Amino acid sequence: MKFEDLENAWSSQPTPLPAVDFAALQRATWPEMRRRTRFLRYELGGAVFVLIAYPLLSVANYLYHRPANALLFWGNVAVHVAGWIAVLGYTLRRLRRHRALLRESAGSVRSFATVSLEATAAEMRENRLALALTPLVFGLAWLSGYARHPAGYTAEAFATQTVIVAAILLPLIGAVWRHHRRYLAPRKEQLQDLLRDLP
Amino acid sequence: MPDTPEALFAAIQREHPGLIMRIVQAFAPAPGERDDLYQEILLALWQAIPQFGDRSKLSTYVYRVALNCALNWQRSQRRYRDKLQNFARMPAESDPDLPPQVRARLQWLYARIHELPPVDRSLILLSLDRLDYEAIAEITGMSASNVGVRLHRIKQRLAAAAAEITHEI
């Protein structure tokens, strides 16, 4: 068999694009796009909600029950707000990367793979940073507990708070690490291979 | 230039029949995966409509979006299949109206294409669709000379494999 025979067979494929059900495509597109960005929306919504609710609740708390040490109280609020601003910034960066990928989807294979690799590598860096900052979250929780009740912050309160924060945080860390190991790392390798193969 | 999704898909069907299906068949070997990749590509084309400007040809746009989608498609991600509405189904792999010999040759060719690395697979697909080196370079982001060298090697490999077949298919 010659290569020309294969080329002729290829050209003879009478394969028209089957009819697309546009109504179904339209119905599927929006929920599917929403599903794919749901974690981004949850994070964004959560960060905005906390940034609005937390200072308001702190002011109400301050007015209702004046703390013994106002400086410690507002310092604690400021540290928490700064932390949530960082979370908001991180989410906005992820959203920007997601949009950059959409913009580049009609770009060349090389440019799309480059943008995808940058996005994947950035997400991996941020995940590693987030995991490295885990002790800071515990520190913030302890600071918060102490700032609210400096006199009543016993070893028991400290232990209870640690257990609660750990119970919330550990499944999250597990999920991030699983995503990192099972999805991001192989994807990064796949994209690096693809770009290496594009001279 | 088509400015609505319906017009765009009609233009693809009219001007480039079978383009998406050939890419799907080259990248998704198992029949169960073809519907997934096919739907992914349609979604990607739908999403990329704002990026379809006057500067690019329709074929370049479709090849770019479809290849980017196929090259980045991950089988592990297809678990959502049950959640996603099936808005389009791939037709049967080979047209029953084709002569058996042509069908056998196509089957053999698709099997060899599956064995190629992703970039080589994309290059031979584009070449078999009779795109010139410049057009392939524009789609892939490679230089035209590199495309020529790579395609020459791929075709040589395929021709050697085809020559080994002594019985007629």
Interface residues (C-beta under 8 A of the other chain):
Chain A: M1 K2 F3 D5 L6 E7 A9 W10 S11 S12 Q13 P14 T15 P16 L17 P18 V20 D21 F22 A24 L25 R27 A28 T29 P31 E32 M33 R35 L102 R103 S105 A106 G107 S108 V109 R110 S111 F112 A113 S116 R182 Y183 R187 L191 L194 D197 L198 P199
Chain B: P5 E6 F9 I12 Q13 P17 G18 L19 I20 M21 R22 Q39 L42 L43 A44 W46 Q47 A48 Q51 F52 S56 Y61 R64 V65 L67 N68 C69 L71 N72 Q74 S76 Y80 K83 L84 Q85 N86 F87 A88 R89 M90 P91 D95 D97 L98 V102 R105 L106 W108 L109 P117 P118 V119 D120 S122 L128 D129 R130 E138 I139 T140 G141 M142 S143 N146 R150 K155 L158 A159 A162 A163 I165 E168 I169
